[in-house]
Structures are given as C-alpha cells and as structure tokens.
Amino acid sequence: MLDIEVIRADFPILDRVLPNGKNLVYFDNAATSQKPQCVIDAMSNFYENYNSNAHRSNHTLADEASSALENARNQISNFFGAKPENMIYTSGATEAINLVSYGWAKNNLDNGDVIVITEMEHHADIVPWQELSKEKGVEVRYVPINNETFMLDMEAFEIALEGAALVCVTHTSNVLGIRNPIEEIIKMSKENNCKVLIDCAQGAPHEKINFEELGADFLAISAHKMAGPTGIGCLLTSNERIQEMGPFMTGGSMIKKVTTDGSTFKDGHAMFETGTPRIAEAIGWGAAVEWLGQFKMEDIHNHVHDIAAFAGKEMTKIPGIKIFGDPTNKDSSGAVSFLHDTIQSQDLALLLDQGGYAVRTGHHCAQPLMDALGVPSTNRASFWIYNTREEVEGFITHLKYICERFA
Ligand SMILES: Cc1ncc(COP(=O)(O)O)c(C=O)c1O
C-alpha cells in the first residue's frame, strides 16, 4: 500500500499556491510528472560539487562525473531489465524513435517495405516514419481504433501485419489512457518476422517495463514522465539491432579516429551518444528510478487506476461531459480525456485553472487520433502517484460548478 501523504511530502511543488491564491492541483502528469526532492538534490549536488565534462579529462571531478554518468546508466538499465550496453541515452522518447528511424530503419528498410503504426500514436511515433517514407519509399500502414471501445482494432492489426517489416506501437495512449496489448502485439509481430518498437513514454510511469522479458527490438522511454528531469530518455535495444545500426548524429565522443580523410566510429551504444552527455539529467534520472524503486509499480498502477476510474465515473454523471477512453478499464493508465458539448475546451481549461486544477488541452500531439475521434482537441486530466481522491473530489465539484454556470 502506498502512503500518499508521505509520498507527497517528497514533492515540494505540491505545496505551491498559485497567484490567485488557489492551491495547485496537478493533473497534467501525462505531459510531465513532478520531481521529488531527491532528484532535485542529486542534480544540484552535481552542479555544486563535481560539475565537469564526462569521458574526457583526467582529473578528480571529471572522473566523478564520468562515474556518475555510467552509474546512472547501470541504475536505469537495471530498472528496465536491460543490460547497460543495451541502453543508449537520448533526449527523450522522441529522439529514441528518431534514432530507430534514422539509425536502424534507414539502413535496413527499403522502397516498398511496410511499417505498421496505429492511429493512436503520438506524433513522435508518426512523423519520423512519414519522413522515412518520403526518403526511402517505405509504406506506412495505420491500424485504426474501435470508435466505441477506443481500443486498438486487433483484427485490423493482424491484417496490417501481412508482409510488414517493422511495427511501432505505443504502450499506452497519452490521450485515451488505453494500454495496448503489447505482449500480444510483440508476439504476433515476431511470428510475422517483424521488428517491433514500443513507445513506452506513457507506459514506464505506470508499470514495470522489462526489456528482456518483453522481447521487443526497441523500447523508447522519457525520464520526465516518471519523476526524472526533462531532456533525457533512452532507447533500449538488443546487441543484434545495435550491430545493424549506423550513426544518427555524428561528432565528438562517438568516434574512434578522425583524420582529414574521414572518421571511424566507436562500437556499440557509444556510436550513438555524441557531444557532451546529459550528465546532470542522467544523474537526476538515476535518482528518480532509485526513488521509484522503493514502490511496487503495480501499487502505483492500482492507485492511479482507482482515482482515474473514480474521476471517470463521476465525470460521466455531469450533463454535457463526454469521455474518450475507458478509465474504468483495469489496464487504463490514468489519463482521462473529456469534452463538454457546449463549453470550448480552451475555456474549460482556463476555468479549471482558476480553481487551481492544471489539465492539458489541445490535440496532445496526436492529430490523427483527434481525426479518428472526430474532434479537434480534448481536455485531459492525468493522474499519478501523488494525486489523491480528495483532489479528484474537489475537481469534480469545480467541474460541476463550471458546467452549471457556463453551459
Ligand atoms: C506516447 C508518447 N510518446 C512519445 C512522447 C514524446 O516524449 P518526449 O517529448 O519526452 O520525447 C510522448 C510525450 O508526451 C508521449 O506521450
């Protein structure tokens, strides 16, 4: 069982009072989570005491920075059930997916090869494939969602798999909160000889992700949605796939030798990490996984699911509110997307903000999904480990008031 009050005490920002005197109620966790004090301290400690570049100079601070960077890689890869050499630091899930597109797919797929994605992908898992299609002539197939259940249409997925080379699917939709059957998706893809990329940006904060057990070829992860800092994430991939990859970005650190005639590159993950590393960010993410490691991810999921299901049930009782997704589904991740039938989504978000409630409004970087849902945008309340049922009760009261007063 989680002690939410004890957990909340780790997050200084949760005591924030907004300029209008309202207490912050942070329901925008699918955009980014808040950071516990230990993450903030780990990053400050680096800058205060051993700030230096990593893997370059030979002095005490440089050694400490290099060790901390690699120690964080060990902590993070271990958290995700992967070996350190199978983890490539990136700026986030977006860069991780671009790395698969430019580093792997560009070298291994060709004109006519098929990439299967879904209508519920974040733009980070759509645009790189569209760009690759322009460059290499690969075909991008979109698997639709079922407009009543909001789930992925698995029959359509099976048909789309026919002759495909790569499958790229989000673990959990950032809009609908729906968790895809990724184990089945990976199994079916492997049976069809397809490589698989799972976008775990939204899955990683909500359940234990184990790279080795899942058996996907690529997992893309962002730190900032799971208590870590912005600006860092990773791609987890196998030795076999790394062997097939070419460099995506080139420059310092990733080279063996540079002459005026040309350059040779390091082997393994080092080929894909160029320039000064994100040292403070890696240290912060290491602290975040250590902090998360004190809990069972299953308990986090259950807590978030309870409050999201409660929110969903109460919201559907409010006249005019429509929910996209099914927050009561036991696998749902805690993102509740909704609209009011007459109050504009932007207005609704501003009115919620006046009550202290931070939610997101817009297309959520998922415009093809908005098209499939037939709406330009939604409001989204997304919950995480530190949110409470009392906060949701306050939110429901405020939402009811807005709907009665402004509809
Ligand atoms: C499902 C999903 N994929 C990818 C991303 C991109 O993550 P980042 O912006 O951290 O690179 C997000 C961010 O919202 C997301 O929700």
PDBQT file of the ligand as one rigid body, heavy atoms in Angstrom, charges set to zero:
ROOT
HETATM    1  C1  LIG A 501       3.043   8.353 -26.038  1.00  0.00    +0.000 C 
HETATM    2  C2  LIG A 501       4.144   9.374 -26.153  1.00  0.00    +0.000 A 
HETATM    3  N1  LIG A 501       5.169   9.138 -26.984  1.00  0.00    +0.000 NA
HETATM    4  C3  LIG A 501       6.182   9.989 -27.121  1.00  0.00    +0.000 A 
HETATM    5  C4  LIG A 501       6.214  11.169 -26.420  1.00  0.00    +0.000 A 
HETATM    6  C5  LIG A 501       7.358  12.105 -26.609  1.00  0.00    +0.000 C 
HETATM    7  O1  LIG A 501       8.110  12.176 -25.464  1.00  0.00    +0.000 OA
HETATM    8  P1  LIG A 501       9.245  13.299 -25.298  1.00  0.00    +0.000 P 
HETATM    9  O2  LIG A 501       8.573  14.597 -25.632  1.00  0.00    +0.000 OA
HETATM   10  O3  LIG A 501       9.627  13.190 -23.877  1.00  0.00    +0.000 OA
HETATM   11  O4  LIG A 501      10.331  12.966 -26.231  1.00  0.00    +0.000 OA
HETATM   12  C6  LIG A 501       5.157  11.479 -25.552  1.00  0.00    +0.000 A 
HETATM   13  C7  LIG A 501       5.129  12.757 -24.812  1.00  0.00    +0.000 C 
HETATM   14  O5  LIG A 501       4.090  13.254 -24.444  1.00  0.00    +0.000 OA
HETATM   15  C8  LIG A 501       4.100  10.550 -25.417  1.00  0.00    +0.000 A 
HETATM   16  O6  LIG A 501       3.078  10.796 -24.599  1.00  0.00    +0.000 OA
ENDROOT
TORSDOF 0
